[in-house]
Amino acid sequence: MENLDKLCAEYGYKFAKEISEISNYGAKKTEVLITKALSVLQEQGLYAFGLFCESVGSTDKNAAENLIRIAKELLQSKLQIIGNGDLLEEIRKDDGLASKLYDLMLAIQVLEKSLIYARYHAKALVKLQEHSQSEVRNE
């Protein structure tokens, strides 16, 4: 298995970059969505995180779908702890992630750290955008 901190950094960047680029979703909205998703994950768990992403309003739907897509990629391709089905189904099925405590805890910890990194990446993108906009105004 590869270095988990490196993996979290890679996916943290991927979350922030890909979500902020979706139809000009923007860095600030990305930061807010990631912060909300992280809060749900930390306080309610992985299944609630998936439900949160499924239940967001139409304004954030595309971004939340990408959030869940990237999370699934991390858990399936990199950690290899879920199958190819729907994330919520992969968690709740009889032999799914919820029935494997070690894998569930690993999934939560890696996803949590990735989202923490993603939030900081998004904050940096906000600052970068603000700096770029102020430079344009000053010219």
C-alpha positions as a Python dict, from the first residue, in 0.01 Angstrom:
ca = {
    (1, 'M'): (0, 0, 0),
    (2, 'E'): (127, 344, -79),
    (3, 'N'): (192, 621, 171),
    (4, 'L'): (-153, 720, 301),
    (5, 'D'): (-61, 1084, 368),
    (6, 'K'): (60, 1118, 10),
    (7, 'L'): (-263, 958, -110),
    (8, 'C'): (-469, 1200, 103),
    (9, 'A'): (-274, 1496, -34),
    (10, 'E'): (-325, 1376, -392),
    (11, 'Y'): (-698, 1331, -343),
    (12, 'G'): (-735, 1649, -139),
    (13, 'Y'): (-597, 1841, -435),
    (14, 'K'): (-815, 1642, -675),
    (15, 'F'): (-1133, 1717, -475),
    (16, 'A'): (-1063, 2092, -464),
    (17, 'K'): (-942, 2128, -821),
    (18, 'E'): (-1204, 1919, -999),
    (19, 'I'): (-1500, 2047, -799),
    (20, 'S'): (-1401, 2414, -829),
    (21, 'E'): (-1364, 2376, -1207),
    (22, 'I'): (-1710, 2227, -1262),
    (23, 'S'): (-1910, 2478, -1466),
    (24, 'N'): (-1728, 2763, -1291),
    (25, 'Y'): (-1852, 2639, -952),
    (26, 'G'): (-1575, 2843, -794),
    (27, 'A'): (-1331, 2806, -510),
    (28, 'K'): (-1549, 2966, -240),
    (29, 'K'): (-1849, 2743, -310),
    (30, 'T'): (-1612, 2445, -325),
    (31, 'E'): (-1473, 2533, 17),
    (32, 'V'): (-1825, 2558, 163),
    (33, 'L'): (-1942, 2228, 12),
    (34, 'I'): (-1627, 2043, 122),
    (35, 'T'): (-1655, 2188, 474),
    (36, 'K'): (-2018, 2073, 501),
    (37, 'A'): (-1937, 1726, 365),
    (38, 'L'): (-1639, 1695, 602),
    (39, 'S'): (-1854, 1795, 897),
    (40, 'V'): (-2115, 1530, 811),
    (41, 'L'): (-1843, 1267, 771),
    (42, 'Q'): (-1680, 1355, 1105),
    (43, 'E'): (-1999, 1382, 1305),
    (44, 'Q'): (-2229, 1126, 1143),
    (45, 'G'): (-2011, 881, 951),
    (46, 'L'): (-1944, 758, 600),
    (47, 'Y'): (-2300, 654, 517),
    (48, 'A'): (-2432, 997, 622),
    (49, 'F'): (-2161, 1157, 405),
    (50, 'G'): (-2295, 963, 106),
    (51, 'L'): (-2653, 1061, 188),
    (52, 'F'): (-2551, 1425, 225),
    (53, 'C'): (-2392, 1421, -121),
    (54, 'E'): (-2704, 1258, -266),
    (55, 'S'): (-2939, 1508, -101),
    (56, 'V'): (-2788, 1848, -181),
    (57, 'G'): (-2995, 2098, -375),
    (58, 'S'): (-2987, 2146, -750),
    (59, 'T'): (-2736, 2433, -728),
    (60, 'D'): (-2473, 2207, -577),
    (61, 'K'): (-2584, 1877, -733),
    (62, 'N'): (-2311, 1853, -999),
    (63, 'A'): (-2039, 1938, -748),
    (64, 'A'): (-2173, 1688, -493),
    (65, 'E'): (-2192, 1416, -759),
    (66, 'N'): (-1824, 1477, -831),
    (67, 'L'): (-1747, 1471, -461),
    (68, 'I'): (-1902, 1126, -434),
    (69, 'R'): (-1737, 1010, -759),
    (70, 'I'): (-1390, 1106, -636),
    (71, 'A'): (-1456, 954, -292),
    (72, 'K'): (-1565, 630, -458),
    (73, 'E'): (-1255, 632, -679),
    (74, 'L'): (-1037, 671, -369),
    (75, 'L'): (-1209, 387, -184),
    (76, 'Q'): (-1237, 155, -483),
    (77, 'S'): (-927, 210, -696),
    (78, 'K'): (-671, 322, -441),
    (79, 'L'): (-773, 155, -114),
    (80, 'Q'): (-955, -136, -282),
    (81, 'I'): (-1208, -169, 0),
    (82, 'I'): (-1532, -135, -199),
    (83, 'G'): (-1664, -283, -519),
    (84, 'N'): (-1788, -115, -834),
    (85, 'G'): (-2148, -46, -725),
    (86, 'D'): (-2315, 266, -592),
    (87, 'L'): (-2126, 400, -289),
    (88, 'L'): (-2424, 381, -54),
    (89, 'E'): (-2499, 26, -167),
    (90, 'E'): (-2132, -70, -124),
    (91, 'I'): (-2151, 50, 236),
    (92, 'R'): (-2484, -108, 337),
    (93, 'K'): (-2491, -443, 152),
    (94, 'D'): (-2457, -762, 361),
    (95, 'D'): (-2083, -805, 308),
    (96, 'G'): (-2029, -433, 247),
    (97, 'L'): (-1801, -177, 402),
    (98, 'A'): (-2023, -125, 709),
    (99, 'S'): (-1970, -489, 806),
    (100, 'K'): (-1588, -461, 795),
    (101, 'L'): (-1488, -243, 1088),
    (102, 'Y'): (-1117, -210, 1002),
    (103, 'D'): (-1189, -116, 640),
    (104, 'L'): (-1467, 122, 747),
    (105, 'M'): (-1236, 304, 990),
    (106, 'L'): (-963, 322, 725),
    (107, 'A'): (-1211, 462, 473),
    (108, 'I'): (-1333, 728, 716),
    (109, 'Q'): (-981, 831, 821),
    (110, 'V'): (-844, 855, 467),
    (111, 'L'): (-1151, 1035, 334),
    (112, 'E'): (-1151, 1272, 632),
    (113, 'K'): (-786, 1366, 587),
    (114, 'S'): (-836, 1404, 211),
    (115, 'L'): (-1129, 1639, 267),
    (116, 'I'): (-930, 1839, 524),
    (117, 'Y'): (-656, 1883, 266),
    (118, 'A'): (-921, 1964, 4),
    (119, 'R'): (-1064, 2237, 225),
    (120, 'Y'): (-720, 2397, 260),
    (121, 'H'): (-662, 2367, -114),
    (122, 'A'): (-997, 2538, -175),
    (123, 'K'): (-908, 2813, 75),
    (124, 'A'): (-581, 2866, -111),
    (125, 'L'): (-771, 2882, -440),
    (126, 'V'): (-1003, 3147, -291),
    (127, 'K'): (-702, 3357, -187),
    (128, 'L'): (-543, 3309, -528),
    (129, 'Q'): (-862, 3417, -705),
    (130, 'E'): (-900, 3721, -478),
    (131, 'H'): (-537, 3817, -543),
    (132, 'S'): (-581, 3777, -920),
    (133, 'Q'): (-899, 3987, -917),
    (134, 'S'): (-732, 4266, -717),
    (135, 'E'): (-439, 4271, -961),
    (136, 'V'): (-679, 4305, -1254),
    (137, 'R'): (-859, 4595, -1081),
    (138, 'N'): (-528, 4772, -1011),
    (139, 'E'): (-417, 4764, -1373),
}
